[in-house]
């Protein structure tokens, strides 16, 4: 028996109608930082990996630079199901629980080795706290070490008194207050305008953010204090995750694990190259004076003590686990 081409085509069409392909899922992913930032580049690669691994069945569109939801709105948007997946700076959740901001205490964990140990010690608590809100943590990646950007060289910490300071979480605000500076919260994307309009005159951030915000246009000195490595986290609405077909869910989790490994490597690798970029654009790169180091260390010790008081038994357990892992 032979089938004509037409009846074969008809049979194929009927099969396609009666056996629908797995439904395609399109996810919007709000993120806070711009396209040139390594975190965003890593997320783009993560989305590509998920698309490839699922044959396009799970299609994540990244909305960077706060274009879908502003940074302060992203977590609640995902909790409420307005978007299924997103990224934030973890320490922005400090007002919910002190455990979220342990990575922003100066000099508690100021190398990649220590940052890894701190993340290993804090991940279970962060996962559990997010899970209580219907959120599943996928991965975390640190920014390079946070250093000081100033309009002129400072060796005496007293010279920081009264200087306006760009903060990005409560810890940077506390640090500024301890140093006698005057903090204002400014999103990364708004840094150039905040400096240009005179709202702030100093900041502490990574060389990555210094480069993406062209710090050489409004500051001239980079003091390499490398005080802490705050992390971005990527998380998903747990109901949305559970609604995925099993193979898509597995592909998402596998891509997330790869993105975590890749992101830490990208962060570490660009620390030196981004400092060099600051320098090649005319910034003076210097080490802190002994007096400035001492003032920053004292601030870190004060912030550690205050954090331990806020974080209670859970905080003490976390720090003990961190010290044991070091
Ligand atoms: N960049 C982000 C957070 C920490 C960093 O290095 C910022 O400055 O907003």
Boltz pocket constraint, residues with backbone or C-beta under 6 A from the ligand:
constraints:
  - pocket:
      binder: B
      contacts: [[A, 89], [A, 143], [A, 144], [A, 146], [A, 168], [A, 186], [A, 187], [A, 188], [A, 204], [A, 205], [A, 206], [A, 207], [A, 208], [A, 209], [A, 230]]
      max_distance: 6.0
